Amino acid sequence: MKRVVFLLSSLFLLASAFPASACKCVPMAPLDSLSQLQSYHFIARVVITNDNGDGNKLGFKVIELFKGPQLTEVLEGSRGTSCDLGIQKNQEWILFATLRDGKIWIDACNRNIEYLGAMDLLFGEGSKLLDKLRSLYNKPAEKHPDGVYQLFYPDRKVKLEEHYLNNALNGDRSTFYPDGKLMTTGSYKNGQKEGLHRQFTPSGQLRLENWFRNGKPYNISRFYNDTTGGNKPGVWMESVYLPDGTMAIFRQYDRDGNLSQESIFGPDSSRTSIFYFPDGKLKEVTYDSKDKQLFESYLEDGTPKPARKP
């Protein structure tokens, strides 16, 4: 259940970071083995050379090939729809293409992701996926000399700045929005997150802050309201972690800053969840464990809510 809470928190964060779309996709399982890649005809990290305007041909140059033949173009099945991937010239992408009717296609609702794009800069998903592909296909990792490493937007504004020592991230790492405003910042030690990491909205508001030790979360992680959406300043969600990095408590607050729910996790995978009315009165309490489930809800006057008739 701890993983479910984390995934829900991540989905809320993603929804707040990017515009809403009519395209709906079922989340794919994290990539763990080559067996999950059997259906793909072509997998590669590429740089886009031609997005072909309104057509569905996508031209590119392969940077790293993981599976399939050397290609220079594929067909994009979702172009021009609500599921358009938004692929543009000069971007780097990790493409997962399938063979249909003798033609090679990429589609939305798949593993395709822009490398070092907005999602990657915010959450590191593209970089994690690339590292996993290199591991599964026994490809060497990218090497970095000691010192500062920078990437730039087409107008030469800094997109990413990070520090390396002994081919591992060591020191500060910052990412930036296209207008130059700070997107994320945090420190690394021997390739792992260390200390305070922060994320900001495009308007400059603090959105998320996490503490890390040896790459694992600890202390309190807080996700703040974005006041541009009409919310009051304050915490929206927070998680409290044990010294080993496991989540102990999860809390969520309403728009007015009132505690609306909290979950307490036990060492035996049990979970106690408590829900509150806006005035702080108890609304519902549940307990779940491997061999026991308890539940009771209350009216606003504090009396138990009558059980539903079958």
N, C-alpha and C positions, 0 to 999 in steps of 0.2 A: 504493500500500500504506500510505503514511502516513495517508491518510484512513481506511482500514480500521481501523488501530490506534486512531485517534482515536474512530471510531464505536463500536468495541468498548469502549473506556474509558468512553464516555458511557453505553452500555447498562448496564455494570456499575454506574455511578454511579446511574443511574435506578432500577435494581433494588434498590439498597441504600437509596434515599431513600424509596421508596413500597412499601406492602405488596404481596405476591405476589397474582396473580389468575389464574383459569383462562382468562380472555379472552386470546387470542393474535391479534395483528395484524401484518401485513407492513408495515414502515416505508415511508412514502410519500416520493417524491423531493422535495427542497426546491423550494419554489415559485419559479419563475423567469419565467414568462410567462403571459399571459392564456389561451393555448391549453390550459393545464392546468386551467382553470376552466370549460371549455365545458359540462361535464356538470351543473353546478350551476344550479338555478333561482333560488336566493336565497342571497346572501352579505351578512352584516351583523354589526356589533358591537351587541350588545343588552344590556339589563339585565333579568334575569328577574323577572317580576311574579307568576307563579303556576306552581309545579311540579306541581300537580294531584294530589298524594298518590300513590296507586297507579296512577292512570291514565297514559296516554301523551301527553296534551295538555300542551304547554309554552307558557305565556303569557309575553309579553315586550314591552318598549318598545324601538324601534329608536333607537340613538344615532348610528350611522353606517351608511348603506346603500351598498353597493358594487354589488350586482347584484340585479335582480328587483323585484317589487312591494313596496309598503309592507304588511307583515304584522304581526299582533299575536300569532300563535301558529303552531306547527308540531307535528308528531307525532314523538315520540322512539321509534324502533324498538327500541332495546336496553334500555329501562327495565325494571328488575326482573330482569335477567339478569346473568351474570358480567361482561358488557360495559357495564353501566349507567354512564353518564358521570358520575353523581353531581351533576347540576345541581340547585342549590337557589335559593330565592327570594333576591333582592337581589344575587346574583352577576352579574358581567359576563362575557359569553361572545362569542366570535367564531364564528358559526354558518355552516355550509356545508350547505345543504339541497337535496335532489333531488326531482323530481316523479315520483311513481309512482301509477298508477291514479287520476289526478286529485287526489291528495293530496300534501302537501308534508311530507317526512320528513327528520330528521337521524338519523345512525347512528354507532355506534362504528367504529373502524378507518377514520376519515376525518380531515379537517383540523380538526374542531371542537376548540376549546381554551378553557379559562377564562382570561380576560384578568386579569392581576395576581392569579392564583391561585397555588397552591404551586409548580407547574411553572414558571410565569412568574417568580415571585420568585427561584427557585433558578437558573434557566438563561436567563431572558429570552426564551423561545420565543414566548410570546403577543405580547410587544411587538415582536419582530422580524417576526412574521407580519403584525401590524397595519401596521407601517411599509411592508412589501412591498406590501400591498394598496393602501395610499394611493398608493404610487409607480405601481403598475400602472394604477390607475383615475384617476390625476391628481387625487387629493384632497389638500387642504392638510394639512400636519402639525399636530398639536396644539401650541398655543403656551403657553409657560410664562413668567410674569414672573420677573425676577431675584429670587433669594432661596431660602428653604427651601420645599419642596413636600412635603406629607404626605398619606398615605392611612391610613384607620383601619378596624379590624374593627368589627362591630356593637356590641361592648361598649366602643368608643372606645379600645382599646389600639392603639398605633401599628403599622401594617402595613408601611409604606414611608416612608422619609425620604430626600430627595435635594436637591441644591443646583443651581440654574440660574444661568447668566450668559449674556446674549445668546442666549436661547432654546436653550441647549445645556447638557447636564450638565457641571458644573464643580465639583469638590470631592468630598466624601464622599457615598456612597450606601449605605444600610443597609436590610435587610429583616428582618422579625421573625416568629417563630412566633406563633400565637394566644395562647400563654401569656406572651408578652413576651420570650422568649429570642431572642437574636441568631441569625438564619439566615444572612445573607451580609453582607459589608462590603467596600468597596473605593472607590478614588478614580477620578475621571474628569477629563479635560482636553479641552475643546472637543468634548464628546460621545463621546470615545473612552476606553477603559479605560487607566489609567496606574498603574504601581506595583503594590503587593501587593494581591491580592484573595483573600478567604478565605470558606469555607463551613463551617458547623457543623451537627452533628446535633441533633435535638430534645433530646437529653440534654446538649448543650453541648460535645461533643467536636469538636476540629478535624478536619474530614473532607477538605477540599481547599484547597490554596493554589496560586495562579498569579501569576506576574509578567508585567506587560504594559508595553509601550512603544509609544506611538502606536497603540494598539489591537491590537497584535500580541503574541503570547506571546514571552517570552525567558527566559533563565536556566533554572530548573528548575521544572516543575509537579509537585506531589506530591499523591497521593491516599492518605489514611491509613486504617488499619484502624478499624472501629467495634468497640470492645471489648465492647459490649453483646451482640454476637453470639458471644462466646467467643474472639475473636481476641486475640492479644497486641498491646500497643501497638507501633506502628511503621508504616513505609511499606508500602503494598500495591502501588501503581504509581507510576512517575515517568517524566517525559519531559524530555529535554534539548533546548533549542532553539538554533538558529544565530541570529546577529544579525538576519537578515532575517525571522525568525519561523517558519521551516520546522523541522520536527522532525529532529533528528540521531540521537538514541538514545531507545529506549523500554525500560524494565525493569519486570519484575513479580516480586514476592516471595511466598513461601508464608506460611502462618499463623505459622510460627516465625521469620519474618524472613530466611529464606535466599533468595538470588537463584535464581529458578526459570527465568527466561528473559530474554533481552535481544535487541533488534534494532537494528542499525546501518544507517542509510540513507545511500546515496551520492548525489552530485550528478547522477548519470546514471540516477536512479530505481532503482538497484540496492538490494538489501536482504540483509544477512547476519543470520541468526537463530541464536541459540545457546541451547540448553536444557540444564539442569543437574539432576543427581540432588540430593536433599536434603543430601548431604554435600559438595556443591560439585564433584563430579566431572562431567566432560563427558558429556552424554547424547546430544546430537544437534546437528549444525550443518548449516545450509542456506544456499545462496547463490542469489539470483534476480536476473536482469537481463533486459533485452530480448532478448538472444541467447544466454543461458547459464543453465543450472540445475545446481547441484551439491548433493549430499546425502550425508551419512554419519551413521550412528548407532552408539552404542557400548554395550557391556555395562558393568556396574558395575566390573569389573576393569580397564577401560580398553581392552580389545581391541575391534576393529571388530565390529559385530553382523553375523552372516551375512545376506546378501541373501536376500530371500524368493524361493522358486522360483515360476516362472510357473504 
